[in-house]
Amino acid sequence: MTAPIIPVPAGLQVHASAAPFVLSVSSRILATDAAASVAGYLAGILRPSTGYPLPMVSPVDGNVAGPSDIALHLDLADSLELGDEGYRLDTSEAGATITAAGPAGLFYGVQSLRQLFPPSLEKRSVQSAPWQAVAATITDRPRFAWRGAMLDVARHFFDVAAVTRFVDEIVLFKLNVLHLHLTDDQGWRISIPGRPELTGIGASTAVGGGPGGFYTEEDYARIVAYAAERFVTVVPEIDVPGHTNAALSAYPEINADRRARDPYTGIDVGFSSLDVHADATWQFLDDVFRSVAAQTPGPYLHIGGDESLSTPPEQFPGFISRATALVAAHGKTPIAWHEAGRSGDLVPGTIGQYWGYLTPQDHADELATSFVEQGGSLILSPADVAYLDITYDETTPIGQAWAGGPTSVRAAYEWEPAEILPHVREEQILGVEAPLWTETVASAADIDYLVFPRLAAVAEIAWSARAGTAGRDWEDFADRLEAWYPRFLALGIGAYREGEPYPSRASGLSDGTL
Ligand code: TNX
């Protein structure tokens, strides 16, 4: 395999008999000011392992790209063909050029270019040359606008370093959304000014009784900025009205009986609910949504709405209607899990997130379809193929085994988003997202093991053309994935590999709670 790029590009020609592009000590990166940040990102990838200086120079100053240079070229005229996120990449003995209509396209071109070099490029210490990239012509753009990964930081807390590392990992596969599940029964992980007990009490623990933790406003801003530099939109989720024990432990007045709950360290779901009629609850939600909206530059705010099994069913739709309106009043587009489709009065544009199965059960398809009937769109996270916390096989030492699991890498790869919901058209599908719930996930190594390589499989579904086009089938993907394993290793990503044991047992799970 000469160009084992994941996700497979829309158009890829490898000129195997032509001379390759070769990076050398005199290579430069050519970029105008508008492309300078992507150029800096590229230099940050290339410099440590090559040891080359790779100066960034501007063509505006009269610099002309030579055969060992990489040129980043912005050209608005390409927007018709390439869209906002597409790119063209040419590598040959005459040089390497990435062309795009905007910086995001250049960034994705960089993700493809790095995959044309040997895996040792990804190491952070100087490795030996030659640094050759096969001669190729790539023209590429994504199928779906929403290509997401969700990280549950509520069941176990992950600090800023772990989250920014996760961002670096997901962008390898051209994902552009990081959904942070910030609140749940076991923890409240974002600071809300004026509501100190949310983090004072609500963040004090985690599944298994660990120390918990939360993001200060500054921490959260660092995550958002780090993601934005990598063209990733952070979507904060405040899960209501169920999954709220942490909030209920912090503020008694939002409980139906006005009594604060104890912090919770188990893994049950469906036992908690806000008092959806209390004025105190709406005051609380107004404070929280206002603050989260203000802390989040992206256009979305996710309100959860899943598994609200302890909310009186007759009160649930009205709660959702009012909550989506409140989010809109704070200037954000609401997103909710598909159960929220029970409301027939969603604020216009509300986005649904489907977590049912490929073969929908319990009316999950009707609930999801309700969002599009009300003018919204859908994100697809089918649990039996896109849930990253499900075990791979019977031997997987972490993860859960519901949702039709185990879920093999092949199962995570072989599904078609447009064939799940019969009454939903492709244009109504915003995209695809793979969630990692973290009841059994306590470390960065645990994250890597459950997420990779299945997230790479889901990323190909989100980015690449429908199955049936060149390279877009399991056999081809499996070959490219095989070629990827040395790259995972070089990147320090402890990916699962069929037949190989988990290298180290998860830390922090030894207290027998699970
Ligand atoms: C269901 S699916 C949940 C989460 C759990 C997960 C475990 C959904 C929207 N909610 O609360 O963490 O299952 O796999």
Boltz pocket constraint, residues with backbone or C-beta under 6 A from the ligand:
constraints:
  - pocket:
      binder: B
      contacts: [[A, 269], [A, 306], [A, 307], [A, 337], [A, 355], [A, 383], [A, 387], [A, 389], [A, 400], [A, 437], [A, 438], [A, 439]]
      max_distance: 6.0
